[in-house]
Amino acid sequence: MNTLECIKTRHSTRKFKSEPVAKELLDTVIDAGRRAPTGGNLQPTHFMVITNPDVLKELVTLVQEEYGKTEVTEQTPPYMVNIIKMSKEGKFVFHYNAPALVVLAHKPVLANNFSDAACAMQNMMLACNELDLGCCWVNQLRHLQDNERLVARLRELGMGDDEKVYASLSVGYPDLPNGLNRRELDIKGNPVTYIG
Ligand SMILES: Cc1cc2nc3c(=O)[nH]c(=O)nc-3n(C[C@H](O)[C@H](O)[C@H](O)COP(=O)(O)O)c2cc1C
């Protein structure tokens, strides 16, 4: 697959097989993320690759419990209402039961954290497409980046004392009839102005 085809057909996967991702494939995805450009070439992103099922379950429970504490108000964005409701019912599985979760952490003082994380995420998502893996950007750990419980647990798992989560990616084999998950996105937004 060439690069433009890979960009055009990349598509988020939200249903995964429980089968663990082959180590060499996961390593290739992480390598693609590490090769992404970073502001000032500082290469500050810490890639935490979680494949331990008990740890993944624990994070799901933590997210459910923390989101479940939120009360729905008129200000709650519509997409959050269902997530909060499902969390209160213990049904919200933020990483879609993917067998691998790549958590990107950065030192909070760096100005380009979001941009650096986004470049790494896009590289990893394209690598997944090339390798017939499914993936989905899942933002809940980033939303909880200042949550004391999450921070404490991730520190136990190896996140630096001065690091915070900026993005995370679920990775696994798509649980779909043909085993692949590709499509061309219908582009209705993202306007372009050419000034010639
Ligand atoms: C910054 C960002 C945050 C996202 N957060 C989530 C998320 O928390 N859960 C989810 O299911 N998808 C999430 N997505 C995936 C988008 O919903 C998805 O990319 C978009 O709907 C376009 O669909 P496609 O990826 O299949 O082309 C996120 C994507 C981005 C770029």
The ligand as a Tripos MOL2 file, in Angstrom:
@<TRIPOS>MOLECULE
LIG
   31    33     1     0     0
SMALL
NO_CHARGES

@<TRIPOS>ATOM
      1 C1         -8.2940   13.8150   19.0230 C.3       1 LIG1
      2 C2         -9.1770   12.6280   18.7620 C.ar      1 LIG1
      3 C3         -9.8750   12.0640   19.8190 C.ar      1 LIG1
      4 C4        -10.6740   10.9420   19.5990 C.ar      1 LIG1
      5 N1        -11.2910   10.3490   20.6750 N.ar      1 LIG1
      6 C5        -12.0350    9.2400   20.4730 C.ar      1 LIG1
      7 C6        -12.5960    8.5420   21.5800 C.ar      1 LIG1
      8 O1        -12.4000    8.9010   22.7380 O.2       1 LIG1
      9 N2        -13.3360    7.4310   21.3210 N.ar      1 LIG1
     10 C7        -13.5770    6.9960   20.0350 C.ar      1 LIG1
     11 O2        -14.2760    6.0050   19.8670 O.2       1 LIG1
     12 N3        -13.0370    7.6230   18.9780 N.ar      1 LIG1
     13 C8        -12.2640    8.7220   19.1590 C.ar      1 LIG1
     14 N4        -11.6560    9.3250   18.0870 N.ar      1 LIG1
     15 C9        -11.8530    8.7820   16.7140 C.3       1 LIG1
     16 C10       -12.7540    9.6830   15.8610 C.3       1 LIG1
     17 O3        -14.0790    9.5940   16.3190 O.3       1 LIG1
     18 C11       -12.6410    9.2360   14.3860 C.3       1 LIG1
     19 O4        -11.3160    9.3710   13.9650 O.3       1 LIG1
     20 C12       -13.5450   10.0530   13.4820 C.3       1 LIG1
     21 O5        -14.9040    9.8120   13.7800 O.3       1 LIG1
     22 C13       -13.3360    9.7350   11.9750 C.3       1 LIG1
     23 O6        -13.5470    8.3590   11.7150 O.3       1 LIG1
     24 P1        -12.3870    7.4310   11.1500 P.3       1 LIG1
     25 O7        -11.2190    7.4890   12.1010 O.co2     1 LIG1
     26 O8        -12.9900    6.0760   11.0520 O.co2     1 LIG1
     27 O9        -12.0010    7.9810    9.7980 O.co2     1 LIG1
     28 C14       -10.8220   10.4210   18.2800 C.ar      1 LIG1
     29 C15       -10.1000   10.9890   17.2340 C.ar      1 LIG1
     30 C16        -9.2760   12.0560   17.4670 C.ar      1 LIG1
     31 C17        -8.4680   12.6250   16.3210 C.3       1 LIG1
@<TRIPOS>BOND
     1     1     2 1
     2     2     3 ar
     3     2    30 ar
     4     3     4 ar
     5     4     5 ar
     6     4    28 ar
     7     5     6 ar
     8     6     7 ar
     9     6    13 1
    10     7     8 2
    11     7     9 ar
    12     9    10 ar
    13    10    11 2
    14    10    12 ar
    15    12    13 ar
    16    13    14 ar
    17    14    15 1
    18    14    28 ar
    19    15    16 1
    20    16    17 1
    21    16    18 1
    22    18    19 1
    23    18    20 1
    24    20    21 1
    25    20    22 1
    26    22    23 1
    27    23    24 1
    28    24    25 2
    29    24    26 1
    30    24    27 1
    31    28    29 ar
    32    29    30 ar
    33    30    31 1
@<TRIPOS>SUBSTRUCTURE
     1 LIG1         1 GROUP 0 **** ****
